[in-house]
Amino acid sequence: MATTDVKYLGLDLKSPIVVSSCSLTADVDKVKEMESCGAGAVVMKSLFEEQIRGEVEFMASAGHSWPEMDDYLHAYIRSNSIAQYTEKVRALKQAVSIPVIASINCYSPGEWVEYARQIEAAGADALEINLYDLALDPRTSPASIEDGYVSVVRSIASELRIPVTVKIGPHFSSIVNFVDRIATAGAKGVVIFNRFFTPDIDLEKFCLVPAAPLSHEGEYAEILRWTAILASAVKNIDIATTTGVHSAESALKMILAGADAVQVCSVIYKHGPAVIKEFNERIAAFLEKNNVESLSQIRGRLSYSTIPDPAMYERVQFMKTFGSLAL
């Protein structure tokens, strides 16, 4: 009988389907339901450095501010935030048996190393670092930004026994080089790609509004390309894909391209946790139909280095195809 078991970050998962970081994974009862529906693991809702800093600035602006008070507020709010977060880690670990991956959204080393240790001590099976800092100063070089990211990864990964994975966006001049650098810095996995908050403009009210927060099926194609390339180019790192995976077929495509695990979120918001069971059943049916015993047998079968014409994954191939279309 075909099995959907996989290994991700050294963890044994009964399914490649991992629920990505979102508000749903902050609810113990919802996580228990996801487990019963067959989720391989869950990634907790992120603890945001930006949010903590914002709370400090808000409280400081509410009264008379002086350096000593700002330092106290900073220490108190961060300590209180991590205490609440580690308590949530413990609650989830007590409630479910599937791996619980904690998540922090940070862009500076600072005290995050100590907080990462506390998250590990609370029982998290792994830690996902969500990296992104919107650079607005034209004097800030891309190299300095990437060096800062790598420094964060190295400082945290070197201090933890649990595996560290890094969730990144697609905005790098050389994604392969950056992923290779974070692997060298100690990351055991990479999650591609983060779907960032984006603004939109309301033409009636002349104001900024949030764009649609949920992904759609067509968004997975670019992730598929880079999964295939990274699976071939960077051998010492696990790959989880995310964004635009709304069907078992999309998930299978990611695994064929080289993904170790597939993170889902929007499809659960749209259809509920039961969609995970549907994914698993259809993945198992695909394996049986093709006389495949496990996902490990087909993982990476269609990666960049294993197909006869790897140029199919290159940008120039799209340009040739587009140019040949009759309009």
MIPA-532230 format. One record per residue (C-alpha): residue in one letter; x, y, z. Coordinates in steps of 0.5 Angstrom, whole numbers, padded with zeros to 4 digits, always signed. Example, Ala and Ser with C-alpha at 12.3 -4.5 7.8 and 13.67 -1.06 7.14 Angstrom:
a+0025-0009+0016;s+0027-0002+0014;
***
This chain:
m+0000+0000+0000;a+0003+0007-0002;t+0005+0011+0004;t+0005+0019+0004;d+0010+0019+0010;v+0016+0024+0009;k+0022+0027+0012;y+0022+0034+0013;l+0028+0038+0017;g+0030+0031+0020;l+0022+0030+0023;d+0018+0024+0021;l+0012+0027+0018;k+0006+0022+0016;s+0004+0027+0011;p+0008+0032+0006;i+0002+0037+0008;v+0004+0042+0013;v+0000+0048+0015;s+0003+0054+0014;s+0004+0060+0019;c-0003+0063+0020;s-0008+0065+0025;l-0011+0058+0025;t-0005+0055+0028;a-0006+0060+0034;d-0012+0056+0036;v-0011+0049+0040;d-0017+0046+0038;k-0016+0048+0030;v-0009+0045+0031;k-0012+0039+0034;e-0017+0038+0028;m-0012+0039+0023;e-0008+0033+0026;s-0014+0029+0026;c-0015+0031+0018;g-0008+0029+0017;a-0004+0035+0017;g+0004+0032+0017;a+0006+0038+0022;v+0004+0045+0023;v+0007+0052+0023;m+0005+0057+0029;k+0003+0064+0028;s+0009+0068+0028;l+0012+0072+0033;f+0013+0079+0030;e+0019+0083+0032;e+0016+0089+0028;q+0010+0088+0032;i+0014+0088+0039;r+0017+0094+0037;g+0011+0098+0035;e+0008+0096+0042;v+0014+0099+0045;e+0013+0105+0041;f+0006+0106+0042;m+0006+0106+0049;a+0012+0110+0049;s+0008+0115+0045;a+0003+0115+0050;g+0006+0119+0056;h+0013+0122+0057;s+0018+0118+0054;w+0026+0118+0057;p+0031+0113+0055;e+0030+0109+0062;m+0023+0108+0061;d+0024+0106+0053;d+0029+0101+0055;y+0024+0098+0061;l+0018+0098+0056;h+0022+0094+0051;a+0025+0089+0056;y+0018+0088+0059;i+0014+0087+0052;r+0019+0083+0049;s+0019+0078+0055;n+0012+0078+0056;s+0011+0077+0049;i+0016+0071+0049;a+0013+0068+0055;q+0006+0068+0052;y+0009+0065+0046;t+0012+0059+0049;e+0006+0058+0053;k+0003+0057+0047;v+0008+0052+0044;r+0007+0048+0051;a+0000+0048+0050;l+0000+0045+0043;k+0005+0040+0044;q+0001+0037+0050;a-0005+0037+0045;v-0002+0034+0039;s+0003+0029+0037;i+0005+0032+0030;p+0011+0036+0030;v+0010+0043+0032;i+0014+0048+0028;a+0015+0055+0032;s+0016+0061+0028;i+0019+0068+0029;n+0019+0074+0024;c+0025+0078+0025;y+0031+0082+0022;s+0036+0083+0027;p+0040+0078+0031;g+0039+0082+0038;e+0036+0078+0043;w+0032+0073+0038;v+0038+0068+0040;e+0036+0068+0047;y+0028+0068+0045;a+0030+0062+0040;r+0033+0058+0046;q+0026+0059+0050;i+0022+0057+0044;e+0026+0051+0044;a+0026+0049+0051;a+0018+0050+0051;g+0018+0044+0046;a+0018+0046+0039;d+0020+0041+0034;a+0023+0046+0030;l+0024+0054+0029;e+0022+0057+0022;i+0025+0064+0021;n+0021+0069+0017;l+0026+0074+0014;y+0024+0080+0011;d+0026+0088+0012;l+0023+0093+0007;a+0029+0097+0005;l+0027+0104+0003;d+0034+0108+0004;p+0037+0108-0003;r+0044+0108+0001;t+0043+0101+0003;s+0046+0096-0001;p+0043+0089-0003;a+0049+0085+0000;s+0049+0089+0007;i+0041+0086+0007;e+0043+0079+0005;d+0049+0079+0010;g+0044+0081+0016;y+0040+0076+0014;v+0045+0071+0014;s+0048+0073+0021;v+0041+0072+0024;v+0041+0065+0021;r+0048+0064+0024;s+0047+0067+0030;i+0040+0063+0032;a+0042+0056+0028;s+0049+0056+0032;e+0045+0056+0039;l+0040+0051+0038;r+0039+0044+0038;i+0033+0043+0034;p+0033+0045+0026;v+0032+0052+0024;t+0029+0053+0017;v+0028+0060+0014;k+0022+0063+0010;i+0024+0067+0005;g+0021+0072-0001;p+0023+0071-0008;h+0026+0078-0008;f+0034+0076-0009;s+0038+0078-0015;s+0041+0070-0014;i+0036+0066-0010;v+0041+0060-0011;n+0047+0064-0008;f+0043+0066-0002;v+0040+0059+0000;d+0047+0056-0001;r+0049+0062+0004;i+0044+0060+0009;a+0045+0053+0009;t+0052+0054+0010;a+0050+0059+0016;g+0046+0053+0019;a+0039+0053+0016;k+0037+0046+0015;g+0031+0048+0011;v+0028+0054+0007;v+0021+0055+0005;i+0019+0059-0001;f+0016+0063-0002;n+0013+0068+0003;r+0007+0072+0001;f+0007+0078+0003;f+0002+0083+0005;t+0001+0088-0001;p-0003+0095-0001;d-0008+0097-0006;i-0012+0103-0008;d-0019+0104-0007;l-0021+0109-0013;e-0027+0111-0010;k-0025+0113-0003;f-0018+0115-0005;c-0014+0111+0000;l-0010+0105+0001;v-0013+0099+0003;p-0010+0092+0004;a-0010+0087-0003;a-0013+0080-0003;p-0010+0077+0003;l-0011+0069+0000;s-0007+0066-0005;h-0010+0063-0012;e-0008+0057-0015;g-0004+0060-0021;e+0001+0063-0016;y+0005+0056-0015;a+0008+0056-0022;e+0014+0061-0020;i+0015+0057-0014;l+0015+0050-0018;r+0021+0053-0022;w+0025+0055-0016;t+0024+0049-0012;a+0026+0045-0018;i+0032+0049-0019;l+0034+0049-0012;a+0033+0042-0011;s+0039+0041-0016;a+0043+0047-0014;v+0043+0046-0006;k+0044+0039-0004;n+0044+0040+0004;i+0038+0044+0005;d+0031+0041+0005;i+0025+0045+0001;a+0018+0047+0003;t+0014+0050-0002;t+0008+0055+0000;t+0003+0060-0004;g-0002+0058-0009;v-0002+0050-0007;h-0010+0049-0008;s-0010+0042-0010;a-0007+0035-0009;e-0005+0036-0016;s-0001+0042-0014;a+0002+0039-0008;l+0005+0033-0012;k+0008+0038-0018;m+0012+0041-0012;i+0014+0034-0010;l+0016+0032-0017;a+0020+0038-0017;g+0024+0037-0011;a+0020+0039-0005;d+0021+0035+0002;a+0014+0038+0004;v+0008+0043+0002;q+0006+0048+0006;v-0002+0050+0005;c-0006+0056+0008;s-0011+0060+0004;v-0014+0053+0002;i-0016+0051+0009;y-0019+0058+0010;k-0023+0057+0004;h-0025+0050+0005;g-0023+0048+0012;p-0018+0043+0015;a-0022+0037+0012;v-0019+0039+0005;i-0012+0036+0008;k-0015+0029+0008;e-0018+0030+0001;f-0010+0032-0001;n-0008+0026+0003;e-0013+0021-0001;r-0011+0024-0008;i-0004+0024-0007;a-0004+0016-0004;a-0009+0015-0010;f-0004+0018-0015;l+0002+0014-0012;e-0002+0007-0012;k-0004+0009-0020;n+0003+0009-0022;n+0005+0003-0017;v+0010+0008-0013;e+0010+0006-0006;s+0013+0012-0003;l+0013+0020-0004;s+0021+0019-0003;q+0021+0015-0010;i+0018+0021-0014;r+0021+0027-0010;g+0025+0031-0015;r+0024+0026-0021;l+0022+0033-0025;s+0028+0037-0022;y+0032+0042-0026;s+0038+0037-0026;t+0034+0030-0028;i+0030+0032-0034;p+0032+0032-0041;d+0031+0039-0042;p+0033+0043-0036;a+0032+0050-0040;m+0024+0049-0039;y+0025+0052-0032;e+0029+0058-0035;r+0026+0064-0036;v+0029+0065-0043;q+0024+0059-0045;f+0018+0063-0043;m+0020+0068-0047;k+0021+0064-0053;t+0014+0061-0052;f+0011+0067-0051;g+0014+0070-0058;s+0012+0064-0062;l+0004+0065-0060;a+0000+0067-0065;l-0004+0073-0063;
***
